[in-house]
Amino acid sequence: MTLDLERPLRHPDLVSEPLMSKRARWLVILGFILPGTAQVVAGNRRLGRFGLIATAILVVGVIIAGVSLVLARTATLTFFTNSIVLLVVQWLLFIYAVIWVVLGIDTLRLTKLVRVQRGWRVPVAMLSVLLTIVPAAGAAWAGNAVGAGRGLIGDLFRSAPAVAPVDGRYNILLLGTDAGSDREGLRPDSISLVSIDAETGQSMIVGLPRELKDTPFPEGSPLAPVYPEGYCDEVNNYEIVDGGGYYCFTTGNLNSLVTELEDSGSPSYDGMYADAVSQGSSPGIEATKDAVSGATGLEVQFYVLVNMDAFESLIDALGGITINVQERLPIGGQVDEMTGELVGVEGWIEPGEQQMDGFTALWYARSRYGSADGDYARMQRQRELQSAILAQMNPQNVLARFQEVLSAGSQLVDTDIPDSMLGRFVDLAADARGYEPVNVELVPPAIDPEAPDWATVQQLIADGIAASSPAEEEAG
């Protein structure tokens, strides 16, 4: 009985070309659907069993990962963003690619093409090669993608334990810089605080003017005793006046703290934030985090520094973005000091919904002219650009352009977020898609950056937190 069942595949009638053609088609299709099957029924059973076991392990692993994502998404994402785990996954994918190639070539050998009908020889050979190359190439591509992702995680994120939320929220300082050869030091053009509900992913984005004055420092900050009345807003070349009292060396604006701490050379700051660099930050950024904490009443836990210049390559990698432009904006140009006219304009960004490439989007964010609200409008446009990029970074788009996105991302961001938090934040980002962010803008007329009322500031933020928190019945 067993011999009768095996005869058409393992012991075929070699002189019957129609039978050999049918047998060849079945072997190729079976070998693709369940790698190792062709060897078990018609070739080396040991090799076939190895292929079947490898296939079963892969299928079971994928099923377990899928079920885990449903039942324990945060833990699963954390597991699969670990560098060691990613290295193991990368090499397993490469091994599977080799296994599929070996099994595919052996399956083609088992078809005995010379015994197949002439009209079927080329189709069978082409089908066999195609069904071998596609999964093997897919596994190799996935292995390369996992390796690139592992490299990016290693480059961007420090290795450190996870951090608990503060009062049920994660607070991340987002700094946007527009670097250039004519600019000294690091002075962020846009400063935002993103506060995320740790349960729902609902977020509040606080926009802080870069010219914000007299920012207070929270108790415990090394700058609190230096500036007990808030960050100094006077420009002076002397540190100590009449034996006491400190003057800052820069503008006193919120965005000058990095330059103040790191480039002024003042001995007053010696030893401050000594462990900042080892924690993936810098003294100036830590000082800025303290200032934003004092101003908003929210403890800033992490920072993300975004290089606006690198947005161009990221947007191009994503295939462009869509923005609804509210006013006509110039590309390039400057105001002639003699006539007061705008000259040297290279082009215009017209009002309406625009599909932008990286070059146009970058000018949309950095254009300094054409807006009645000046820098405040520019701040808003930069946040619009960030939101548009996040909207474009859906899984399908990122996977389709994975290598380009990773390459651009490595030039785009600096951060002190630990790698152990990645799974948690990816999970929250998925949840956040169901909510609109609550925007709180600390700009005129509500807030005067030159003389801010901190009680009003913190009331606006408290209202924003209430609006970006789950309702009582949902929380219960």
C-alpha positions, 0 to 999 in steps of 0.5 A: 500500500505504501509503495503504491502511494509513493510510486508516482512521486518517489518511484515514477514511471520515467518513460511517461512524460505526462506523468513526469510533468504532473509530478514536477508541478506537484513537487515544485508547488508542495516545496513552496507551500511547505518547504521540505515536503518535496524531499520527504516524498521524493528525495532525501528524507533527512533533508526533508525533515530538516526543512519541515522542522525549520518551517514549523519553527518559523510558522510557530514563532510567527504565530506566537509573536502575533498572539503576543502582540495581541495579548501583551503588545508592550512586552512583545514590542520591548522584546523585539526592540532589544539589540540582542534579540534583533541580532538573533532574528537577523541571523535566523532570517539569513539562515532561512534564506539559505535553507530555502535556496538549498531546498529549492535547488534540490526540488528542481533536481528532483523534478527530473526536467529531462523526463518532463514534456518539452512544453513544460520544461521551461515553465516548470524550471521558471516556476521553481526558480521564482518560488525559490528566489522570492522567499529567499530574497524576502528573508535576506531583505528582512535580515538586512532591514532588521540589521539596519534597524538594530544599527539605528537603535544602537546609534540613537538610543542609550542602553539604560533601564526603563523609566516610570511615568511621572503622575501618569504621563511621559514628558519629552522635550522636542527641540528643533534646530536649523543648523547652518555654517553662519550660526554659532552654538546650538540655539533651537528654533522650535521648543515643544514639550510633548506630554503623553498619557501613559495609559491611552497615548493621548498627548498634549503639545506645549509650544514654548517661544524661543524668546521666553524670558525669566524661566524659573528653575525647579527646586533641586536644579543646580541653576536654581540658586544661580538664578533664583528669580528666573533665567537672567535676561540681561547681556553682560560680559561680567559674571558677578556684579558687586560681589553677588548676583549673576548675569548671563552671557547670552540673550537670556532667551530660553533657547540660549541655555545650551550656548550659555552653559556650554560656550560662555566659558563662565566658571559659574557653570563648572561641574554642573550636570557632570553626568549629562554626556554619559547619559546621552545628553549635554549640560546645556540640554539638561539646563533647558530641560530644567527650565522647561520643567520650571516653566510648565510645572511638568517634569521633563524626562527625555529630550529629542533633538531634531535637525531641521536640515535632515528633514529634507532627506527624510521627507524625500525618503517618505515620498513627500508630505501633504500640508494645507498652506494657509498663506503665501510664503517665499522660498529664500529671500531677505529684506533689503535694509535700504528699501525694506523690500523682500529681495532674492526670492527663489520661488513661492509656496502658494496657499492651499493643499500642497504635496511637498518634497523635502526641499519645499517642506523645509522652506515651509518650516524655515521661511522667515517672511510672509507671515503677519505673526512672524516667528510665532507662525514659523513655530506653528509651521514647524510643528505642522511639519512634524505632525505631517511627517508622523502622519506619513510614517505609517507602517506600509510607507515605512516598510516600502522605503525602509532603508531610505527612512533609516538612513535619513533618521540616523542624521535626524535625531539625537535623544537620551531616551533609553532603548528599553523604552522603545517598545513602550513608546511604539505601543503608545504611538499606535494608541495615539493615532486614535486621538487628536493632540491637544495644542497649548501655545504659550504665545501672545496674547495669552502669554507675553514672552518678555514678562510671562505670568507663570500662574497663567502658563501653568493653568493653561497646561493644567487645562491641556492635561485635562483635555488630553487625559481619559474621561473618568468613566474610561479611566475607571 
